[in-house]
Structures are given as C-alpha cells and as structure tokens.
Amino acid sequence: MTRDGVALQVRRAGQGAPLLLLHGHPQSQGMWHRVAPQLAERFSVVLMDLRGYGDSGRPAAAEQSANYAKREMARDALHVMRTLGHERFQVLAHDRGARVAHRLALDHPQAVERLLLLDIAPTLAMYRNTGEAFARAYWHWFFLIQPPPLPEALIASDPVRYVRSVMGARHAGLAAFAPEALAEYERCAAIAGTAESICADYRASAGIDLQHDQADQDAGNRLTQPLHVLWGEHGAVGRNFDVPALWRAAATDFTGRSLPCGHYIAEEAPALLLDEAFSFLRSIP
C-alpha cells in the first residue's frame, strides 16, 4: 500500500471489530508477535510499519522534519484503515506508535473509537517535565535530535549495535526479545535510510509535533475517546512522570495502570496485555 508515494507495509488477520496496531522504536510490526495471533481470534487486526521503520518507505525528512510529524504519520494510518474499508476503528499502540495514535485520535476523532496506549505520557508534557533521571534513561531522545549528520552517521556505522544498545539497556535487557524478533529489528535498522528516518522522527517530536500539541492545548482540545494507558512499573516513563495525572489533563475519559514489567510490554508481559486488551477493547463491530 502507498500514500503520497510512501510505501506502507501492512499485514492483516482475523475477523471482528477493526483494530490497528502501531509499533515503537526501534522496532517494527514484528513486536506484536506474542499477542497478535490471540487478538486476531476476536478482532480484524491490522499491523503496519510506521514510515521510516520496518519495511515501510523512508521519505526525505523535509523542512522541520515535517514528513515525520506525527500528524503526517497519523494520516498514513488513517489512509491504511480507510483503504481496507475501516472508517472507524480502535487502536493499540506502543511508544512512537502511541504518539502517532494520540495525534490520530486528536485530528480524526470520528475515526478512532478507543485507544489503548503503552508506556507513554503526552509528548509535550514529557519534554516540559524532563529531569536528569529521565534524560539519562532516555538519552536517545536528545541524541537523535542533534543536527545532522552526526547522529545519522553514528547509527549507520553499526545499526545492530544501536538497536542492542537502546533495547538492551532497559529493565529486562535483551533477554526479553525472541531471537527471531530481535533479528528482524536489526535487519530493518540496517536498511538504507533508516538512520535518517529515525532522527527525523525524533526531531519532529521535539519540534513541529510540539507546535501541534501546544496549539491543541491552547485551544482546549482533549481526547474524547475512551483511553486506557498501561505503563511498566520498572520503566522510565512510570518512574519519572505522573502518568495518570498527565493523561487526565489530556483526555476526558481516562483509565490506566502500571504492569509489573519494563518498557516493552507486548514482549515482556504479553498475557497481562491481552487481559487488559480483551477487557477494554470492543470485539464486536
């Protein structure tokens, strides 16, 4: 599938209410491998690789990295779902994908029925409330936004090392990941243009995305869909931010809780995630 010349890698399975799954960094749709088969027993599951990741296209960043603004990436997701005949759907999303899902639900509230977000707080609030402990844990947030070409060159010099350094430094280490899944993340990281795309994604989040978020905040725009957020009790987000308070300020209908795991909930605690998903999401169209 393509949108405005950007290839979008999409897979789908199952029957029932449409459910879009969006992955995080530095991963691909493969991160859902421990939960997607069970979800497909109750939902019409759509998995897509975000632009710049997996086997989706890697367009040039453009001014202000606008081609990687979460607003633009949200339009990719909306295009995919509409092309598949889903005008209204639910979203389960992690990390970067959850930031795309947040923007998707704000910009296109008529399309998004429910949101289940994993291990994030609102981007604007996280940047505004960053302290030393979070900056040390999420060093890549600040490394990737440095001016080109240094971050790109360092990542491209050894993309496998980059993936393992980012993912292995979290609570569960690399042992949390199936060897086949880790190999897939490493393969995709080595695709030409990945380093540039990753940096553009994060530069957009620290720039144009904050402008969009501030405009919504100034206008009083909040998420109106039912929102359920899960975060790892051993993860940096839960340790450094008041996740419930930040989401209550951004949404009118919030529930959520921490789970006994780290950042990579779908791979560290798949059974717990499935329990939460089956409880919150609606499986009947």
N, C-alpha and C positions, 0 to 999 in steps of 0.2 A: 504494500500500500504506500502511496506517496501523498504528500501535501506540499504544494508550492515548490515542487522539485526535491523535497527532502524525503528520502525513503524511510519508512517506519516499519520496523519488524514486529509483526503481530502474530500471536497464536490464540486459538480459542478452543474451548472444550466444554462439554456439559450441557445441561438444559435447566431452565428455570429463570428466575429474575436475573437480568444482566448485571454483572459485577466486573468492574475494571480494576486490575491490579497494576500498581506502579511501583517500580523498584527504587533502590537508593544507590549511593556512590560507595565504592567504585565497582558496582555490580551490574547486573542485567536482570531480565525477567527470570533467569535461572534461580534467583534467590528464593522463589516461591515453591521450589520442588518438593518441600516437605509438607506443604499444605494445599497446593493447587489440586491434586487428584481428589482429595476429600471435598474441597469446595465445589469441584465440578460435579459431584454427586447431587448437589442441591441448587447450583447456580449455573447460568450461562457465563462462564468465566472468559474474560478477555485479558490477555497478557500482552504488554507492548514494551519495547525498549525505548526509553527516552531518547530524543535526538542527542547525539554525542556519545551515546553509550551502547553497549551490546552490538547488535548488527544493524542498528538504525543509522541514518545518514549523519554526516558531520559537516554541516554548513559552516562557512566562514562566520566569524563572530559578529561582524558589522560594528558600527559605531555604538559605544556603550555596551557592547556585547548584547545588543538588542535581539539578535537571533536566538539567544539563550535565556531571554527573560522568561520568567515563569508564566507570564501571560501568553507568550508565544508557544511555549511547551504545552500549556493547557489547551490551546487551540488545536494542537496535534491530537491530543487525547479526545477532544470533542469530535474532531473530524473522523477519527477511527471509529468511535462508537456510532456516530450517525451513519457512516458508510455501511456499518454492519446492521443498521436498522434499529439501533437503540437510541431513541430520543430522550429517554430518562433512565437513569441507572444509578447504582451505588458504587462507591469507590473504597478500596482497601489499599493503602499506600504507606510506604516506608521512606524515611529520610528525605532525600531530594525529591523523590516521587510524591511524598506527603506535602512538600512545599508547592509542587505543581498542583496537587489536588486541592489545596487550600485556595490557590488562585482560581482554579477551575470553578470551584463552588461559589466564590465571590462574584466572578464575572458572568457565570452562566447558572444562576440558581435554579432556573427552570429545568435544567438537565440533570442536576445532581440531587438524588433523593436522600441519601445518607452517606456519612463519611466515617470511616474507621482509619485513624492515623496512628502511625507507630513511631514513637521515640523522637518527637519534635515538639518544640514550642513555637509560637509565631516568630518568623524571621526578624521582623522589626524589633520585637521585644528582646530577642536574644542578643542582637547586636547592641542595643541600648544598655542592656544589663550585663554585658560581658565583664567578667573579672579575671584575675590571674589564673585561678584554678581551671576555669573553662578554657581560657586561651591556651594553657599548657596541654589540656586534654584534646582540644580540637585545633591543634596547631595548623592543620591543613586549611582551615577557614582563612587564615591570614597569610599563609604561604602562597596559596593558589591565586590570590588577588594581587600579588605583586606584579609590577609592569613586565610585559613580555620583553625578551624571550626567555628569561632565566627559569621561571617555574616549568615552562614547557620543555626546555632543554634538559632539565634535571629529571623530569618524569620520563621523557622519551629515551634517555640514556639507559634506563633499566626499568621498564614498566612493571615487570614482575616484582622487583624489589619495592616499588612504590605501593602496589596492591598489598603485598605482605606486610609492609611497614604500617600502613593505615589500618588494615583489618586486624593484624596480629597484635596490635598494641591495646586493643580493647579488652574488656573484662575476661572473656572466655578464650582469648588467644586464637590461633589458627585451628585449634582442635575442634572448634565449633562448626567447622565447614566440612562438608563431604568433599573428598579429594576431587571428584568429578566437577563439583560446583566451583571449587577454587581454581581448578584448571581452566574452566570456562571464563571466569573473571579475568584471569591472566591472559588468556587468548585475546579477549576483547580489548584489554588495555594496550595490547601490542599493535592493534590496528592503526594504520597511519591516520593521523589527525586526532587521535584520542586525547593526547596531552593538551592540545589547543582547545578542544571542546570542553574538557573538564575545567580548565582555567576560565574559559568563557562563562560556563555555568556559574561558577563561584563569583566571578567578577560581576555578573549580572545581579546575583543575590545581594552583593554589597553595594550596588549602585542603583540601576534602574528599577530593580524589584523593590527596594526600599522607598523609592519615589512613589511607586504604585501603592505600596502598603500605607504610606503616610497619607496619600490622597484619600484612601478608603477610611482611614482613621479620622481624618479631618471632617469627612462627610458623614461620619457616624455609621458607616456600613459595617455590618457584622454578619457572620454566618447565620443563616436561619434554618438550615437543615439540622436534623439530629446529628450530633457529633460525639463520637466516642474515641477517646485517646488512650493509648497504652504506652507506658514507658518502662524501661528496665531500671529496677531499683539499684543496680550496680553500674548504670550508665551515667555519663557526664551530664546529660540533659536533666535527669531527675535529681542529681546531686547538687546542681548549680542553679536551678531555676525552680520557682514555684509554679509547676506546670498547670495545676488546676486553676490557679488564680489568673494566669496569663490567658488561658483558653476561655475562661468565663468572661473575661473582658472582650474577647474577640468573637464570641458565639452566644446565641440566645438559648441554646438547648445543648448543654454540655454534660457528659458523664465521662468517667475515666478512672484508671487506677494503675498502679505500678505492678509489674510482674517480677518474679524472682529470677532475673536474668540480666544480661547486658544489653547492648545496643541492637544486636541482630536478632530480634525477637522471633522472626519467622524460622530461623535456623537454630536458635538456642532453646526456644520453648514452643515448638510447633503445636503440641497438644493443648497448651494453655491458650494459644492464639486461636485455635479452632473453636474452643469452647466459647471464647469471647465473641468470635465472628458469628457463630450459629445463634448465640443469644441476642446479638444486636441487629444483625442484618436480616432483611426480609427475603425469604427464599421463593416466595410465590409472586409472580409478576402482577 
